[in-house]
């Protein structure tokens, strides 16, 4: 998904569903989503995960 998709989703969580996400953390959250769940360029790459202990 493109970065704009993730950002719109985070903003929807804030505004429509009242999620307590400070505006200052929106970009950090979007960075995380793009890095771990991809954008258009990294399609098909599995999300980064930590090994199970």
C-alpha positions as CSV (number, residue, x, y, z in Angstrom):
1,X,0.0,0.0,0.0
2,X,1.2,3.5,-0.7
3,X,2.3,5.8,2.1
4,X,-0.8,8.0,1.6
5,X,-3.0,5.0,2.3
6,X,-1.3,4.4,5.7
7,X,-1.5,8.1,6.6
8,X,-5.2,8.3,5.7
9,X,-5.8,5.2,7.8
10,X,-4.0,6.7,10.8
11,X,-5.9,10.0,10.5
12,X,-9.2,8.1,10.2
13,X,-8.4,6.3,13.4
14,X,-7.8,9.7,15.1
15,X,-10.8,11.6,13.7
16,X,-13.5,9.1,13.1
17,X,-12.8,6.5,15.8
18,X,-11.3,8.9,18.4
19,X,-8.0,7.0,18.7
20,X,-5.7,8.8,21.2
21,X,-2.9,9.3,18.7
22,X,-1.1,12.6,19.1
23,X,-0.5,14.5,15.9
24,X,3.2,14.5,16.6
25,X,3.3,10.7,16.4
26,X,1.3,10.3,13.1
27,X,4.4,10.4,10.9
28,X,6.3,7.9,13.2
29,X,3.4,5.6,13.0
30,X,3.1,5.9,9.2
31,X,6.9,5.2,9.0
32,X,6.4,2.1,11.0
33,X,3.5,0.9,8.8
34,X,5.4,1.5,5.6
35,X,8.5,-0.2,6.9
36,X,6.8,-3.2,8.3
37,X,3.8,-3.7,6.0
38,X,5.2,-2.1,2.8
39,X,4.4,0.4,0.2
40,X,3.8,-0.1,-3.5
41,X,7.5,-0.7,-4.2
42,X,8.0,-3.5,-1.6
43,X,4.9,-5.4,-2.4
44,X,5.2,-9.1,-1.7
45,X,7.8,-8.6,1.0
46,X,6.7,-10.1,4.3
47,X,6.5,-7.9,7.3
48,X,9.5,-7.7,9.5
49,X,9.0,-9.6,12.7
50,X,11.0,-10.5,15.8
51,X,11.9,-14.1,16.3
52,X,9.7,-16.0,18.7
53,X,11.4,-17.0,21.9
